[in-house]
Amino acid sequence: MRLARLLSLAVILAGVTGDADFYSVRTKQEKDSSGRGGDDSNKYFHESTFHAHYDGRFADHQLDYHEQSEALSNLMQTYLATLADIGLETWLMHGSLLGWWWNKKALPWDSDLDVQVTEKTIHFLASYYNMTVFHYRTSRFKKGRDYLLEINPHYVIRDDSDSQNVIDARWIDMTTGLFIDITTARYDENHPEGKNVLVCKDGHQYADKYIFPLWDTVFEGAPVKIPFAFKELLVAEYEEKALSKKQFEDHHFDDEAFKWIPDAE
Ligand SMILES: *[C@@H]1O[C@H](CO)[C@@H](O)[C@H](O)[C@H]1NC(C)=O
């Protein structure tokens, strides 16, 4: 029902600039807390006024540490399950890949989750799944939660001149406003280093042999893929010490518990 309503509203609202209109997607919020007013008029996705990793259409405050980490695990599990169900490939990148390196879980201090897809995948999602709401019931959230897949129409612009739209899609928790950033790795046919370079609109570039073939592994308890040269990619992005230093962002890595523990505990 809700899906049908969203889709019909999506049609009526076609032509608006910026992400889907607050009144067409709102869940419980009386008022929109997204920072759209202060953003460049060309920018599609708007982060909230209270935190850059929350969508202000769905929430007006940041969750506490424990609630946030539960919501992030669920966000990742439901995203991975959805893409696997549809039969599409996606892989971990950036902070999520670093979290995988340590204990196959998201870094607890980082509310940013990052995944990548191919250009074929983003095109498929944009064609068939934009604004689809997925309902998941999990052992953590027994009543279930709704997750929205929203695709940035600027995904068709391939080059990085479109600097306001480096995120191609988001998987959004409609209960908490947390989301996963989905970026596309595109081949740049005219790249000075040859035809095998993948570029993302956020400026990252990789020879494709660093990404493919992907490895199968597990993240947050769900099957996932990671880039072939994950270690080299992590060192290039975070430096060698991020792979071994057990004291980080007011957390320490406990080898026995096999997880990051806040220093206060
Ligand atoms: C997805 O739907 C939203 C809401 O209608 C719209 O703003 C956006 O342009 C659509 N994205 C694509 C890729 O068509």
The ligand as an SDF file (V2000), in Angstrom:
LIG
                    3D

 14 14  0  0  0  0  0  0  0  0999 V2000
   13.9680    8.5870   -8.0500 C   0  0  0  0  0  0  0  0  0  0  0  0
   12.7580    9.0770   -7.5580 O   0  0  0  0  0  0  0  0  0  0  0  0
   12.8540   10.3610   -6.9500 C   0  0  0  0  0  0  0  0  0  0  0  0
   11.5160   10.7120   -6.3270 C   0  0  0  0  0  0  0  0  0  0  0  0
   10.5440   10.8100   -7.2730 O   0  0  0  0  0  0  0  0  0  0  0  0
   13.2680   11.3670   -8.0100 C   0  0  0  0  0  0  0  0  0  0  0  0
   13.4430   12.6420   -7.3910 O   0  0  0  0  0  0  0  0  0  0  0  0
   14.5700   10.9020   -8.6680 C   0  0  0  0  0  0  0  0  0  0  0  0
   14.8770   11.7510   -9.7370 O   0  0  0  0  0  0  0  0  0  0  0  0
   14.4600    9.4640   -9.1650 C   0  0  0  0  0  0  0  0  0  0  0  0
   15.7430    8.9880   -9.6080 N   0  0  0  0  0  0  0  0  0  0  0  0
   15.9490    8.5020  -10.8230 C   0  0  0  0  0  0  0  0  0  0  0  0
   17.2880    7.9600  -11.1300 C   0  0  0  0  0  0  0  0  0  0  0  0
   15.0910    8.5030  -11.6730 O   0  0  0  0  0  0  0  0  0  0  0  0
  1  2  1  0
  1 10  1  0
  2  3  1  0
  3  4  1  0
  3  6  1  0
  4  5  1  0
  6  7  1  0
  6  8  1  0
  8  9  1  0
  8 10  1  0
 10 11  1  0
 11 12  1  0
 12 13  1  0
 12 14  2  0
M  END
$$$$
